[in-house]
Amino acid sequence: MSTEIKRKYPIGAEISSKGVHFRIFAADHAKAVLILENKNSEPTYHKMVKEKGGYFSLFVPALKEGSLYRFRLGNKENWLPDPASRFQPHGPNGPSLTVNPHFKWTDKDWKGLSMPGQIIYEMHIGTFTEEGTYAGAKKQLKRLADLGITVIEIMPLNDFPGHFGWGYDGVNLFAPTHLYGSPSDLKDFINEAHKLGIGVILDIVYNHFGPEFNTIGEFTKRYLNESHTTEWGSAINFDDDSISEFFLTNARYWIEEYHFDGLRVDATPWFFCDKGEHFLSKLTKVARKSAKKKSIIIVGEDETQNNTLLKPHSQKGYGFDALWNDDFHHAAVVKLKGKREAYYTDYKGTPNEFISCCKYGFLYQGQYYSWQKKGRGSPSLFFPPESMIVFLENHDQVANSGHGLRLHHNTNYGVYKALTALLILGPNTPMLFQGQEFGSEKPFYYFADHSEDLNEKVFEGRKKFLSQFPQLENEGLNIILKPSDPKNFLACKLNFNEANQELYSLHKDLIHLRKNDPVLRKTSKKYEASILGENSFLLRYFDEAEGDRMLIVNLGVEEILNPAPNPLLAPPEGCKWKIIWSSESPVYGGDGTAPLNIPQWKLIGFSSQLLKAVKPSKKKLAKH
């Protein structure tokens, strides 16, 4: 490796006071040329120095930030962007830009994140605001802080083809997409979030590259492992140390240079490792080491519900902090919509399912799962409740409705509010999807902008995927909109002026309770849950010092518990129950709340209430 400057990362363009040092991994080639694209003159060509192990490097004296460059490999004539480009100002197919990573951070006192007590907000920068930029999103951070959000989970930012997309088809993993602003704009967004007490984690996609403008394979074929196949084609070759280093460096880069507070790893079942330590185990170690003294969180999306991710390294696990829990969502949707189809087939939306999520995490921990015609999951009974991220909406599930409609549409409003209370006041880690907090009327569709031929293939693939839902298939799938139509992307942009004040107040009040109630705010709570009736259940938190709390949830019509042989309904000795919150408050569009247990327990239909154990005042005791 050249010693002109001390490098921070093994690949990419790094700036010093004396110039710029370039380094690439191009193991399939005998030579490489750096092309500097000058604005006012012809490009210049610079032969790179071949190193051991398939690397090429070159130091260019006096070169500054803001210089455009590409590479030419072997005897080929095509010009290629840097696989570790820090910015692609003209998109994935254009030249790379040398970037000075310096930024005036003001978050030196920010300690980072740990899972207990977090409230997550999933965000897509391109549709979160009308501007669709980091700067536009920054303007709304104060609003999220006022709501009580503690973590923003940003959908992938790596540069991708076209003018819009979800980001999961990225090809420049080190370059935050030019569509949303500059690298400094992204840092400014994160810095402001930290100032307001909000952490930011990044959704990363390491199991495949996008299908268009993906030139990394031209540097070396070693990036792919042809012996394994994913939903998107050949798998990434994580058994190759140089390839693993590329992705591990990327994780370091986001945490060190952008001060991200953690990562959300997409589709973890599609990481294949046939030898040595699994890549995901390496990833969590490298990410935490990169954060130094700052605490970060690593979240996984694992459809197979594999407990290896949550186990610590000492138990041969991968050391993740939390996983998305689809089971909670699926049970809730069945209860709200009444349809058990496609991947909702194995759920009923019963009280048992909801209290099992609260107590045990995943519902499927190895049992037979008829939709997949095999067992699903692995034992997860004893992981801490905060390691399960629960949600009523996320980007996938809203879009997978076919119509792109939010969950509060075409469902029982009372049940929706009651399940929102369980989501936020339950022991698991709640996550909201952008706009959910104010009942956004904006849809969220699947959108992606590719070449004409690929756009048609993506559209056909989308229709094939959604054909698993009978009501969509019976409509001839005609309601499914083209992902490539710009109008559908623009339709998803949030409008904060349309806020449903009832739902906004509901979410804000519940979050305030979770964060400020002396019992609910504790990161370690003793709790129990129990079924009360066909559609009702309770969740009770025990606290001798502050008084117990009990959440009553009734997802059906009014119920009278007579008899009521359930000891969890009884208040602590010398206490009585007092309602301190109800989803039936007129503030949330309800009819008001009558006492629940005078003399018998009478559960209001389609509602939830939070009760506090209180001791009768001395004045009242004297009257008796």
KOLZA-147421 format. One record per residue (C-alpha): x negated, y, z; residue in one letter; residue number from 1. Coordinates in nm, 4 decimals. Layout:
u	v	w	code	pos
X	Y	Z	a	NUM
...
//
This chain:
u	v	w	code	pos
0.0000	0.0000	0.0000	m	1
-0.1264	0.3505	-0.0776	s	2
-0.2611	0.5379	0.2263	t	3
-0.1878	0.8871	0.0944	e	4
0.0897	0.9228	0.3490	i	5
0.2197	0.7206	0.6363	k	6
0.5433	0.5656	0.5199	r	7
0.8533	0.5317	0.7361	k	8
1.0262	0.2699	0.5198	y	9
0.8784	0.0041	0.2889	p	10
1.0753	0.1276	-0.0151	i	11
1.2015	0.4511	-0.1643	g	12
1.0652	0.8019	-0.2193	a	13
0.9191	0.9698	0.0905	e	14
0.8188	1.3337	0.1096	i	15
0.5164	1.4758	0.2898	s	16
0.3565	1.8189	0.2967	s	17
0.1182	1.7021	0.0242	k	18
0.3638	1.5456	-0.2188	g	19
0.5921	1.2444	-0.2643	v	20
0.5113	0.8752	-0.2265	h	21
0.7180	0.6261	-0.4283	f	22
0.7425	0.2532	-0.3618	r	23
0.9616	-0.0119	-0.5231	i	24
1.0001	-0.3887	-0.5083	f	25
0.9883	-0.5233	-0.8648	a	26
0.8498	-0.8743	-0.8281	a	27
0.9501	-0.9892	-1.1777	d	28
0.7276	-0.7367	-1.3565	h	29
0.3576	-0.6873	-1.4228	a	30
0.3791	-0.3102	-1.4513	k	31
0.6006	-0.0196	-1.3574	a	32
0.6165	0.3447	-1.4610	v	33
0.7536	0.6385	-1.2648	l	34
0.9374	0.8907	-1.4828	i	35
0.9700	1.2455	-1.3527	l	36
1.2543	1.4284	-1.5212	e	37
1.1612	1.7946	-1.5243	n	38
1.4432	2.0440	-1.5674	k	39
1.2679	2.2758	-1.8116	n	40
1.0286	2.0454	-1.9914	s	41
0.9825	1.6963	-2.1250	e	42
0.9720	1.4069	-1.8759	p	43
0.6322	1.2906	-1.7563	t	44
0.5259	0.9277	-1.7176	y	45
0.3096	0.7954	-1.4345	h	46
0.1761	0.4410	-1.4124	k	47
0.2353	0.2892	-1.0705	m	48
-0.0141	0.0838	-0.8704	v	49
0.0662	-0.2844	-0.8394	k	50
0.0425	-0.4183	-0.4843	e	51
0.0546	-0.7671	-0.3421	k	52
0.3935	-0.9237	-0.2860	g	53
0.5732	-0.7701	-0.5840	g	54
0.5570	-0.4032	-0.4815	y	55
0.4495	-0.1001	-0.6858	f	56
0.3622	0.2403	-0.5409	s	57
0.2402	0.5827	-0.6417	l	58
0.1654	0.9123	-0.4706	f	59
0.2376	1.2273	-0.6700	v	60
0.0603	1.5315	-0.5222	p	61
0.2453	1.8638	-0.4911	a	62
0.5793	1.7130	-0.5895	l	63
0.8692	1.8684	-0.3975	k	64
1.2122	1.7729	-0.2750	e	65
1.4830	1.8053	-0.5380	g	66
1.2812	1.6262	-0.8072	s	67
1.4661	1.3897	-1.0403	l	68
1.3070	1.0547	-1.1168	y	69
1.3627	0.7036	-1.2523	r	70
1.1559	0.3952	-1.3260	f	71
1.0676	0.1888	-1.6324	r	72
0.9703	-0.1718	-1.5727	l	73
0.7533	-0.4069	-1.7761	g	74
0.7968	-0.3615	-2.1485	n	75
1.1581	-0.2522	-2.1233	k	76
1.2653	0.0902	-2.2444	e	77
1.5633	0.1544	-2.0165	n	78
1.5252	0.3979	-1.7285	w	79
1.6436	0.2781	-1.3904	l	80
1.7387	0.4652	-1.0725	p	81
1.5614	0.3842	-0.7485	d	82
1.7287	0.0952	-0.5599	p	83
1.6450	0.2886	-0.2410	a	84
1.7458	0.6281	-0.3799	s	85
1.8452	0.8727	-0.1074	r	86
2.0825	1.0548	-0.3431	f	87
2.2275	1.0154	-0.6921	q	88
2.3445	1.3670	-0.7864	p	89
2.4936	1.2496	-1.1175	h	90
2.6198	0.9133	-0.9992	g	91
2.4814	0.5583	-1.0065	p	92
2.3846	0.5682	-1.3734	n	93
2.1824	0.8895	-1.3462	g	94
1.8430	0.9820	-1.2065	p	95
1.7533	0.9620	-0.8398	s	96
1.6641	1.2701	-0.6362	l	97
1.3829	1.3190	-0.3885	t	98
1.5409	1.4234	-0.0596	v	99
1.3860	1.5820	0.2468	n	100
1.5484	1.3964	0.5374	p	101
1.4904	1.6834	0.7814	h	102
1.8054	1.8157	0.9487	f	103
1.8534	2.0420	1.2509	k	104
2.0291	1.7956	1.4770	w	105
2.1833	1.9263	1.7985	t	106
2.2867	1.5892	1.9439	d	107
1.9773	1.5065	2.1499	k	108
2.1960	1.4533	2.4578	d	109
2.4320	1.2139	2.2779	w	110
2.4029	0.8716	2.4431	k	111
2.5794	0.6657	2.1778	g	112
2.8573	0.4094	2.2184	l	113
2.9490	0.0904	2.3989	s	114
3.2721	-0.0990	2.3360	m	115
3.4677	-0.0497	2.6626	p	116
3.7110	0.2410	2.6460	g	117
3.6803	0.3152	2.2751	q	118
3.9659	0.4258	2.0481	i	119
3.8718	0.3784	1.6822	i	120
3.9961	0.5742	1.3804	y	121
3.9375	0.4263	1.0331	e	122
3.8723	0.6946	0.7724	m	123
3.8301	0.7108	0.3952	h	124
3.6501	1.0371	0.3258	i	125
3.7904	1.0758	-0.0269	g	126
4.1540	1.0750	0.0857	t	127
4.1315	1.1947	0.4450	f	128
4.1634	1.5546	0.3289	t	129
4.2733	1.7325	0.0140	e	130
3.9099	1.8284	-0.0516	e	131
3.7960	1.4681	-0.0161	g	132
3.4543	1.5741	0.1142	t	133
3.2407	1.5519	0.4265	y	134
3.2887	1.9255	0.4739	a	135
3.6650	1.8888	0.4473	g	136
3.6656	1.6032	0.6976	a	137
3.4492	1.8047	0.9361	k	138
3.7236	2.0685	0.9574	k	139
3.9621	1.8057	1.0994	q	140
3.7279	1.6669	1.3638	l	141
3.8573	1.8997	1.6336	k	142
4.2055	1.7675	1.5671	r	143
4.0868	1.4069	1.6146	l	144
3.9056	1.5050	1.9330	a	145
4.2250	1.6648	2.0645	d	146
4.4123	1.3442	1.9809	l	147
4.1626	1.1492	2.1919	g	148
3.9767	0.9522	1.9252	i	149
3.6345	0.8342	2.0439	t	150
3.4992	0.6539	1.7332	v	151
3.5388	0.7167	1.3611	i	152
3.4803	0.4148	1.1393	e	153
3.4026	0.5445	0.7899	i	154
3.4746	0.3255	0.4901	m	155
3.1628	0.2588	0.2744	p	156
2.9696	0.5638	0.1564	l	157
2.7102	0.3991	-0.0690	n	158
2.7318	0.5483	-0.4180	d	159
2.9636	0.3658	-0.6543	f	160
3.0784	0.4036	-1.0168	p	161
3.3602	0.6307	-1.1296	g	162
3.5344	0.9280	-0.9789	h	163
3.7097	0.7501	-0.6924	f	164
3.7117	0.4192	-0.5082	g	165
3.7202	0.2466	-0.1722	w	166
3.3406	0.2113	-0.1718	g	167
3.3181	-0.1677	-0.1480	y	168
3.1703	-0.1905	-0.4988	d	169
2.8635	0.0177	-0.4181	g	170
2.5370	-0.0118	-0.6108	v	171
2.3129	0.2510	-0.4482	n	172
2.3105	0.1416	-0.0864	l	173
2.0841	0.4199	0.0434	f	174
2.2606	0.7043	-0.1377	a	175
2.5716	0.8526	0.0244	p	176
2.8061	0.9011	-0.2681	t	177
2.7756	1.2320	-0.4495	h	178
3.1557	1.2467	-0.4736	l	179
3.1870	1.3559	-0.1101	y	180
2.9004	1.6057	-0.0866	g	181
2.5292	1.6122	-0.0123	s	182
2.3288	1.4085	0.2396	p	183
2.3078	1.7200	0.4572	s	184
2.6870	1.7517	0.4472	d	185
2.7187	1.3994	0.5851	l	186
2.4681	1.4713	0.8607	k	187
2.6551	1.7916	0.9443	d	188
2.9778	1.5891	0.9770	f	189
2.8159	1.3391	1.2160	i	190
2.6430	1.6113	1.4153	n	191
2.9740	1.7927	1.4649	e	192
3.1469	1.4689	1.5644	a	193
2.8868	1.4121	1.8344	h	194
2.9302	1.7688	1.9532	k	195
3.3014	1.6934	2.0025	l	196
3.2353	1.3632	2.1814	g	197
3.3174	1.1359	1.8869	i	198
3.0901	0.8549	1.7690	g	199
3.0671	0.7570	1.4026	v	200
3.0038	0.4074	1.2662	i	201
2.9583	0.3100	0.9026	l	202
3.1275	0.0295	0.7115	d	203
2.8472	-0.1493	0.5254	i	204
2.8706	-0.4001	0.2397	v	205
2.5682	-0.6294	0.2240	y	206
2.7160	-0.9476	0.0764	n	207
2.7423	-0.8272	-0.2852	h	208
2.6766	-0.5390	-0.5206	f	209
2.9376	-0.3694	-0.7356	g	210
2.9964	-0.5078	-1.0853	p	211
2.9135	-0.1905	-1.2766	e	212
2.5887	0.0126	-1.2977	f	213
2.4217	-0.2432	-1.0749	n	214
2.0612	-0.2354	-1.1959	t	215
1.8907	-0.3860	-0.8934	i	216
1.8708	-0.7271	-1.0619	g	217
1.6461	-0.5724	-1.3267	e	218
1.3807	-0.5162	-1.0615	f	219
1.3857	-0.8834	-0.9624	t	220
1.6226	-1.1770	-0.9946	k	221
1.5286	-1.2755	-0.6392	r	222
1.8097	-1.0586	-0.5012	y	223
2.0649	-1.3283	-0.5834	l	224
2.1045	-1.6834	-0.4557	n	225
2.2663	-1.8797	-0.7363	e	226
2.3271	-2.1817	-0.5132	s	227
2.6011	-1.9938	-0.3257	h	228
2.9032	-1.8124	-0.4661	t	229
3.1136	-1.5397	-0.3106	t	230
3.4435	-1.3829	-0.4117	e	231
3.2386	-1.1344	-0.6140	w	232
2.9902	-1.3699	-0.7831	g	233
2.6513	-1.5001	-0.6785	s	234
2.5529	-1.4527	-0.3158	a	235
2.2709	-1.2325	-0.1892	i	236
1.9473	-1.4215	-0.1292	n	237
1.8934	-1.3556	0.2412	f	238
1.6469	-1.6466	0.2597	d	239
1.3930	-1.4297	0.0765	d	240
1.2081	-1.2122	0.3292	d	241
1.1624	-0.9224	0.0869	s	242
1.5324	-0.9202	0.0025	i	243
1.6318	-0.9334	0.3691	s	244
1.3896	-0.6483	0.4329	e	245
1.5741	-0.4337	0.1779	f	246
1.9044	-0.4672	0.3641	f	247
1.7527	-0.4446	0.7114	l	248
1.5757	-0.1267	0.6049	t	249
1.9100	0.0094	0.4895	n	250
2.0601	-0.0495	0.8338	a	251
1.7621	0.1237	0.9971	r	252
1.7958	0.4140	0.7554	y	253
2.1608	0.4905	0.8363	w	254
2.1017	0.4730	1.2105	i	255
1.7718	0.6629	1.2183	e	256
1.8190	0.9311	0.9529	e	257
2.1944	0.9854	0.9795	y	258
2.2408	0.9153	1.3516	h	259
2.5245	0.6687	1.2896	f	260
2.6359	0.5065	1.6143	d	261
2.6729	0.1600	1.4730	g	262
2.7894	-0.0497	1.1820	l	263
3.1001	-0.2325	1.0730	r	264
2.9875	-0.5319	0.8668	v	265
3.2272	-0.6227	0.5868	d	266
3.3331	-0.9814	0.5087	a	267
3.0812	-1.1657	0.7263	t	268
3.1731	-1.5206	0.6093	p	269
3.0016	-1.4441	0.2767	w	270
2.6503	-1.4207	0.4208	f	271
2.4631	-1.7429	0.3384	f	272
2.1357	-1.8402	0.5030	c	273
1.9904	-2.1855	0.4516	d	274
1.6759	-2.1514	0.6594	k	275
1.5437	-1.9733	0.9649	g	276
1.7275	-1.7115	1.1679	e	277
2.0555	-1.5990	1.0169	h	278
2.0484	-1.2576	0.8528	f	279
2.3349	-1.1288	1.0690	l	280
2.1358	-1.2107	1.3808	s	281
1.8381	-1.0202	1.2418	k	282
2.0661	-0.7314	1.1491	l	283
2.1965	-0.6691	1.4996	t	284
1.8435	-0.6856	1.6441	k	285
1.7019	-0.4410	1.3899	v	286
1.9968	-0.2026	1.4259	a	287
1.9647	-0.1844	1.8049	r	288
1.5880	-0.1416	1.7885	k	289
1.6351	0.1427	1.5405	s	290
1.8705	0.3208	1.7785	a	291
1.5945	0.3257	2.0457	k	292
1.7467	0.4472	2.3732	k	293
2.0848	0.5218	2.2168	k	294
2.3556	0.2590	2.2571	s	295
2.5268	0.1469	1.9355	i	296
2.8079	-0.0924	1.8477	i	297
2.8133	-0.3587	1.5765	i	298
3.1593	-0.4610	1.4536	v	299
3.2396	-0.7484	1.2214	g	300
3.5210	-0.8408	0.9865	e	301
3.5373	-1.2192	0.9919	d	302
3.8477	-1.3809	0.8464	e	303
3.7339	-1.7229	0.9710	t	304
3.7221	-1.5928	1.3308	q	305
3.3809	-1.7434	1.3949	n	306
3.2779	-1.7004	1.7579	n	307
2.9072	-1.7205	1.6665	t	308
2.9175	-1.3516	1.5820	l	309
3.0223	-1.2526	1.9338	l	310
2.7804	-1.4808	2.1169	k	311
2.4576	-1.3211	2.2418	p	312
2.1258	-1.4090	2.0824	h	313
2.0380	-1.6064	2.3942	s	314
2.3198	-1.8467	2.3027	q	315
2.2141	-1.8671	1.9363	k	316
2.4786	-1.6094	1.8431	g	317
2.4496	-1.3011	1.6246	y	318
2.4996	-1.0391	1.8957	g	319
2.7998	-0.8494	1.7582	f	320
2.9992	-0.6301	1.9964	d	321
3.3463	-0.6773	1.8475	a	322
3.5499	-0.8294	1.5658	l	323
3.8657	-0.7169	1.3914	w	324
4.1590	-0.9286	1.5140	n	325
4.3891	-0.9879	1.2180	d	326
4.6095	-1.2147	1.4292	d	327
4.7491	-0.9217	1.6287	f	328
4.8323	-0.7362	1.3082	h	329
4.9950	-1.0339	1.1413	h	330
5.2147	-1.1113	1.4426	a	331
5.3200	-0.7464	1.4611	a	332
5.4088	-0.7261	1.0916	v	333
5.6204	-1.0417	1.1143	v	334
5.8071	-0.8928	1.4086	k	335
5.8536	-0.5591	1.2353	l	336
5.9482	-0.6874	0.8912	k	337
6.0845	-1.0337	0.9619	g	338
5.9012	-1.1938	0.6698	k	339
5.6770	-1.4973	0.7133	r	340
5.5054	-1.5328	0.3787	e	341
5.1558	-1.5594	0.2303	a	342
4.8993	-1.5024	0.5060	y	343
5.1802	-1.4148	0.7485	y	344
5.3184	-1.7693	0.7259	t	345
5.1640	-1.8965	1.0479	d	346
5.3014	-1.6209	1.2736	y	347
5.6398	-1.5600	1.4373	k	348
5.5947	-1.2290	1.6173	g	349
5.6887	-1.3772	1.9554	t	350
5.6034	-1.2491	2.3044	p	351
5.3705	-1.5445	2.3455	n	352
5.1620	-1.4294	2.0492	e	353
5.1236	-1.0762	2.1801	f	354
5.0297	-1.1715	2.5353	i	355
4.7934	-1.4382	2.4004	s	356
4.6140	-1.1694	2.1980	c	357
4.5830	-0.9639	2.5165	c	358
4.4540	-1.2524	2.7261	k	359
4.2643	-1.4749	2.4860	y	360
4.1764	-1.2738	2.1743	g	361
4.2357	-1.4660	1.8530	f	362
4.5531	-1.6730	1.8230	l	363
4.3845	-1.9284	1.5999	y	364
4.0805	-2.0799	1.7657	q	365
4.0592	-2.4041	1.5695	g	366
4.4231	-2.5068	1.5284	q	367
4.5661	-2.6102	1.1936	y	368
4.6536	-2.3102	0.9784	y	369
4.9109	-2.4130	0.7201	s	370
4.8508	-2.1220	0.4822	w	371
4.4911	-2.2358	0.4317	q	372
4.5712	-2.6045	0.4831	k	373
4.2896	-2.6428	0.7354	k	374
4.1868	-2.5456	1.0865	g	375
4.1065	-2.1791	1.1432	r	376
3.8950	-2.0092	1.4044	g	377
3.6752	-2.1251	1.6903	s	378
3.7075	-2.1105	2.0716	p	379
3.7132	-1.7475	2.1854	s	380
3.8986	-1.7642	2.5159	l	381
3.6433	-1.5952	2.7354	f	382
3.5066	-1.3027	2.5384	f	383
3.5757	-0.9614	2.6949	p	384
3.9046	-0.8037	2.5764	p	385
3.7289	-0.4995	2.4311	e	386
3.5500	-0.7292	2.1848	s	387
3.8811	-0.7714	2.0007	m	388
3.9761	-0.4754	1.7805	i	389
4.3521	-0.4674	1.7266	v	390
4.5503	-0.2577	1.4832	f	391
4.8877	-0.2106	1.3196	l	392
4.7367	-0.0609	1.0049	e	393
4.4057	-0.0658	0.8229	n	394
4.3028	0.0115	0.4662	h	395
4.3493	-0.3471	0.3441	d	396
4.6832	-0.4147	0.5070	q	397
4.8541	-0.0927	0.3992	v	398
4.7430	-0.1452	0.0394	a	399
4.8330	-0.5145	0.0474	n	400
5.1986	-0.4285	0.0997	s	401
5.2021	-0.3720	-0.2770	g	402
5.3931	-0.0494	-0.2320	h	403
5.1110	0.1055	-0.0292	g	404
5.3655	0.2142	0.2303	l	405
5.2868	0.2797	0.5936	r	406
5.4184	0.0338	0.8484	l	407
5.6731	0.2683	1.0033	h	408
5.8671	0.2552	0.6742	h	409
6.1496	0.0026	0.6509	n	410
6.0984	-0.1274	1.0041	t	411
6.2794	-0.0937	1.3357	n	412
6.1611	0.2421	1.4697	y	413
6.2013	0.1379	1.8324	g	414
5.9997	-0.1810	1.7844	v	415
5.7309	0.0161	1.6013	y	416
5.6997	0.2567	1.8952	k	417
5.6951	-0.0316	2.1461	a	418
5.4183	-0.2122	1.9583	l	419
5.2252	0.1130	1.9344	t	420
5.2383	0.1299	2.3141	a	421
5.1032	-0.2254	2.3374	l	422
4.8330	-0.1433	2.0834	l	423
4.7046	0.1561	2.2797	i	424
4.7743	0.0563	2.6406	l	425
4.6758	-0.3080	2.6027	g	426
4.3344	-0.4385	2.7110	p	427
4.1885	-0.4761	2.3622	n	428
4.0195	-0.2015	2.1607	t	429
4.2812	-0.0142	1.9525	p	430
4.2177	0.1122	1.6012	m	431
4.4299	0.3566	1.4016	l	432
4.4179	0.4081	1.0265	f	433
4.4004	0.7652	0.9006	q	434
4.7401	0.9373	0.9111	g	435
4.8982	0.6661	1.1254	q	436
4.8900	0.8965	1.4254	e	437
5.1350	1.1413	1.2700	f	438
5.3459	0.9014	1.0644	g	439
5.1997	1.0016	0.7297	s	440
5.4336	0.9650	0.4358	e	441
5.1360	0.9269	0.2041	k	442
5.0747	0.5761	0.0707	p	443
4.7385	0.4072	0.0612	f	444
4.6881	0.2146	-0.2591	y	445
4.3985	0.0122	-0.3863	y	446
4.2139	0.2454	-0.6241	f	447
3.8950	0.2012	-0.8270	a	448
3.7550	0.3757	-1.1342	d	449
3.5518	0.1633	-1.3765	h	450
3.5035	0.1245	-1.7516	s	451
3.8185	0.0539	-1.9507	e	452
3.7586	-0.3209	-1.9855	d	453
3.6702	-0.3665	-1.6199	l	454
3.9661	-0.1544	-1.5118	n	455
4.2010	-0.3991	-1.6841	e	456
4.0301	-0.6977	-1.5232	k	457
4.0542	-0.5339	-1.1816	v	458
4.4244	-0.4629	-1.2402	f	459
4.4924	-0.8237	-1.3390	e	460
4.2942	-0.9476	-1.0395	g	461
4.4936	-0.7234	-0.8096	r	462
4.8226	-0.8578	-0.9449	k	463
4.6996	-1.2143	-0.9058	k	464
4.6048	-1.1511	-0.5424	f	465
4.9378	-0.9885	-0.4563	l	466
5.1361	-1.2647	-0.6294	s	467
5.1061	-1.4596	-0.3018	q	468
5.3876	-1.2366	-0.1725	f	469
5.7169	-1.3745	-0.3154	p	470
5.9036	-1.0439	-0.3139	q	471
5.6315	-0.8850	-0.5275	l	472
5.6100	-1.1812	-0.7641	e	473
5.9880	-1.1852	-0.8080	n	474
5.9721	-0.8233	-0.9187	e	475
5.7367	-0.9316	-1.1935	g	476
5.4596	-0.7458	-1.0136	l	477
5.5776	-0.4391	-1.2033	n	478
5.5675	-0.2210	-0.8938	i	479
5.1922	-0.2647	-0.8565	i	480
5.0185	0.0490	-0.9718	l	481
4.7015	0.0588	-1.1777	k	482
4.4013	0.1048	-0.9471	p	483
4.2297	0.3140	-1.2159	s	484
4.5076	0.5732	-1.2497	d	485
4.3829	0.9001	-1.0923	p	486
4.7387	0.9894	-0.9913	k	487
4.7483	0.6929	-0.7555	n	488
4.4252	0.7985	-0.5896	f	489
4.5445	1.1571	-0.5514	l	490
4.8758	1.0385	-0.4059	a	491
4.6863	0.8909	-0.1085	c	492
4.5378	1.2198	0.0122	k	493
4.6683	1.3092	0.3562	l	494
4.8800	1.6156	0.4162	n	495
4.8460	1.7257	0.7768	f	496
5.1349	1.9698	0.7340	n	497
5.3835	1.6833	0.6992	e	498
5.3181	1.5477	1.0486	a	499
5.6016	1.3622	1.2195	n	500
5.5860	1.5346	1.5561	q	501
5.7603	1.2476	1.7344	e	502
5.4990	0.9949	1.6263	l	503
5.2114	1.2343	1.6798	y	504
5.3267	1.3039	2.0365	s	505
5.3710	0.9298	2.0922	l	506
5.0146	0.8507	1.9893	h	507
4.8615	1.1481	2.1667	k	508
5.0430	1.0779	2.4951	d	509
4.9543	0.7077	2.4887	l	510
4.5885	0.7816	2.4184	i	511
4.5895	1.0372	2.6999	h	512
4.7259	0.7720	2.9351	l	513
4.4643	0.5184	2.8283	r	514
4.1822	0.7656	2.8798	k	515
4.3032	0.9476	3.1913	n	516
4.5282	0.7218	3.3982	d	517
4.3127	0.6148	3.6978	p	518
4.3944	0.2478	3.6371	v	519
4.4110	0.2263	3.2597	l	520
4.0913	0.4223	3.2051	r	521
3.8788	0.1716	3.3959	k	522
3.6561	-0.0264	3.1630	t	523
3.6912	-0.3386	3.3732	s	524
4.0467	-0.4222	3.4732	k	525
4.2131	-0.7254	3.6269	k	526
4.5335	-0.8019	3.4431	y	527
4.7912	-1.0698	3.3751	e	528
5.0723	-1.1067	3.1224	a	529
5.3960	-1.3016	3.1166	s	530
5.6959	-1.3725	2.8971	i	531
6.0258	-1.2316	3.0263	l	532
6.2677	-1.3330	2.7541	g	533
6.3022	-1.4255	2.3903	e	534
6.1759	-1.0851	2.2807	n	535
6.0336	-0.9352	2.5978	s	536
5.7163	-0.9585	2.8019	f	537
5.5088	-0.7675	3.0530	l	538
5.1460	-0.6771	3.0983	l	539
5.0390	-0.5992	3.4550	r	540
4.7168	-0.4320	3.5664	y	541
4.6171	-0.4891	3.9305	f	542
4.4556	-0.2099	4.1297	d	543
4.4813	-0.1880	4.5090	e	544
4.3298	0.1583	4.5304	a	545
4.5371	0.3374	4.2668	e	546
4.8450	0.1166	4.2538	g	547
4.9303	-0.1437	3.9918	d	548
5.0503	-0.0539	3.6445	r	549
5.2994	-0.2609	3.4459	m	550
5.3854	-0.2302	3.0781	l	551
5.7274	-0.3701	2.9903	i	552
5.7840	-0.4428	2.6206	v	553
6.1206	-0.5453	2.4773	n	554
6.1159	-0.6067	2.1029	l	555
6.4807	-0.7129	2.0903	g	556
6.8226	-0.5961	2.2090	v	557
6.8917	-0.4983	2.5683	e	558
6.8214	-0.7739	2.8212	e	559
6.9406	-0.8210	3.1796	i	560
6.7055	-1.0406	3.3789	l	561
6.9443	-1.2258	3.6050	n	562
6.7994	-1.4304	3.7566	p	563
6.4449	-1.2935	3.7388	a	564
6.2179	-1.5677	3.8778	p	565
5.8933	-1.4016	3.7690	n	566
5.6623	-1.2884	4.0509	p	567
5.4820	-1.0386	3.8267	l	568
5.7978	-0.8269	3.8298	l	569
5.7723	-0.7776	4.2052	a	570
5.5890	-0.4627	4.3128	p	571
5.2965	-0.4814	4.5572	p	572
5.3871	-0.5033	4.9247	e	573
5.5368	-0.1824	5.0558	g	574
5.5719	-0.0331	4.7088	c	575
5.8319	0.0197	4.4415	k	576
5.8084	0.0680	4.0667	w	577
5.8291	0.4134	3.9118	k	578
5.8561	0.4780	3.5362	i	579
5.5744	0.7103	3.4299	i	580
5.6146	0.6746	3.0515	w	581
5.8801	0.5453	2.8122	s	582
5.8990	0.5070	2.4341	s	583
6.2657	0.6075	2.4696	e	584
6.1747	0.9618	2.5692	s	585
6.3606	1.2204	2.3560	p	586
6.0153	1.3624	2.2751	v	587
5.9607	1.0503	2.0630	y	588
6.3116	1.0440	1.9173	g	589
6.4584	0.8188	2.1884	g	590
6.7805	0.8395	2.3916	d	591
6.6225	0.8730	2.7346	g	592
6.5440	0.6081	2.9944	t	593
6.7628	0.4851	3.2784	a	594
6.6129	0.3054	3.5813	p	595
6.5083	-0.0480	3.4912	l	596
6.5556	-0.2389	3.8162	n	597
6.8546	-0.1059	4.0103	i	598
6.9536	-0.3571	4.1352	p	599
6.8719	-0.6013	3.8522	q	600
6.6110	-0.5686	3.5824	w	601
6.7737	-0.4210	3.2734	k	602
6.5334	-0.3979	2.9798	l	603
6.6169	-0.1280	2.7268	i	604
6.6379	-0.2651	2.3754	g	605
6.3586	-0.2017	2.1251	f	606
6.1422	-0.0077	2.3675	s	607
5.8555	-0.0123	2.6125	s	608
5.7944	0.1482	2.9513	q	609
5.4891	0.1963	3.1704	l	610
5.5533	0.1653	3.5433	l	611
5.3420	0.2603	3.8416	k	612
5.3505	0.1004	4.1853	a	613
5.4124	0.3768	4.4388	v	614
5.4749	0.3807	4.8109	k	615
5.8009	0.5471	4.9223	p	616
5.7465	0.8884	5.0738	s	617
5.7613	0.9166	5.4560	k	618
6.0586	1.1486	5.4237	k	619
6.2614	0.8846	5.2424	k	620
6.1548	0.6145	5.4860	l	621
6.2819	0.8247	5.7790	a	622
6.6329	0.8328	5.6322	k	623
6.6539	0.4580	5.6551	h	624
//
